[in-house]
């Protein structure tokens, strides 16, 4: 893999023109914000640059993408990918460009270096941090670049609350806020707004929590009947496993979601006492020590019993 | 009022010894973290410094306070206050020091300059930002200072999500993270942990939301019967008015809490369409355009009707 420094990547971009920028499948704030900022940065240098349309945009990400979206007949001279770890993560319409990416910029440890040249920094909380460094090499950061960059950085580090936040993440945010962007509107949209259906899901889950193991294990369930009653979409039901992780005194939050009748997907979020991946491995799943999952085919009560027994097996002082 | 620059305040502190530091009534993360960091900073210069015990500490703030708490017989030569806007905000045991504060450091616009010398910066999101600047003048920032400073800064800006966050807030956070502190544990404790009773309150409120005005006005209620059923404490019920503010499509979140039987305290959180203070003024209350409150003595249905009518009066396109 050919690896570039930030300075070298900036030099390459300075030599490019008619650039097409690729974002990943199921695009998030980081890939969209990074791509849009890079596009604005190239345009500020007088270059032609566009983002390849991405069919997976949401109401929250689309406004940042739209001003940069390519028109149908655009013929790029160079192709750049941002926040894409492997070619498998290219959307369908980006597949034709898979073997002609001139520069791939990413921050995932699993990055496969599929570009002709590559720049990867796994310590970055967001690809947006790397794009910021590159754009700062190329010239002054304008508000047009800073706003999507703030979206990129803030969304990937949970508004500076996640563990991946570093001193550099905050330093980048400081520079972005200097441009006077309305970061507050971004925070409200991405971090402080929930759909009514999402809130209905959360309310139902919270009012039915079951506690075990001297109140240290909490079980939250999302049966198909609940999804149907609330008419929740996939977006409404995203990342529900975080909900149980915030309960005071609980160091093992178990979220069980019914995928199909009597097929339950378990997600565990645990503290140091409970090794989540060991518990899930007993049921054919896996993950990390603090976050793991598995799928169990059984009716609700039986599936729950198996999961609790698996946890009991790996936690010496578990009390059923 | 005698106003000092950061440099001058640092010089004064360099000349002090046997320093007593005061925190405010109902102490929050900012006053406790700022005071503890200042204490550590003074100790790093070889000085004797203590915090006057504060009876209002909580489980989350006490650990940062404890290492600096003064013993009963400590006789200070100088007294410094942090994050205290007026002498009315001194806890009972700090009142004897009200007229002998040598240096008062604060960030509230309402600061009254009650110190012999004063340093106020209303643009700072937290008093911790100012304390950071002072400590940076005095010497290297150690992890012992950085951890309470992170608590101070992060809690007062809602983990960098609130509107008061500035480029300087992030720049300070960047410097603090450089020391290698476990900021993630702080974030988990202060921003990602809720008591079981708090979650029960939220679940009950969310499952009973009433919508009005083409779903743009949401009413959430906290009757005494709910508080009693959940056995919620004052801490569990803090800042419940933020809950309604996050509902997608709602630009007027009305939270009504029953203080005594048939006495309801209303809190409005609104977008630009609804002037909260004008609506609340019609019922004898007040506040800001986006956040205001009032109290209404009436049974639930009647109190709610009066509030909705007040809102309808100030919003031209309101549809009951």
Interface residues (C-beta under 8 A of the other chain):
Chain A: X159 X160 X161 X162 X163 X165 X166 X167 X168 X169 X170 X171 X173 X174 X175 X177 X178 X183 X184 X187 X191 X192 X193 X194 X195 X196 X199 X200 X202 X203 X204 X206 X207 X209 X245 X246 X247 X248 X249
Chain B: X159 X160 X161 X162 X163 X165 X166 X167 X168 X169 X170 X171 X173 X174 X175 X177 X178 X183 X184 X187 X191 X192 X193 X194 X195 X196 X199 X200 X202 X203 X204 X206 X207 X209 X245 X246 X247 X248 X249
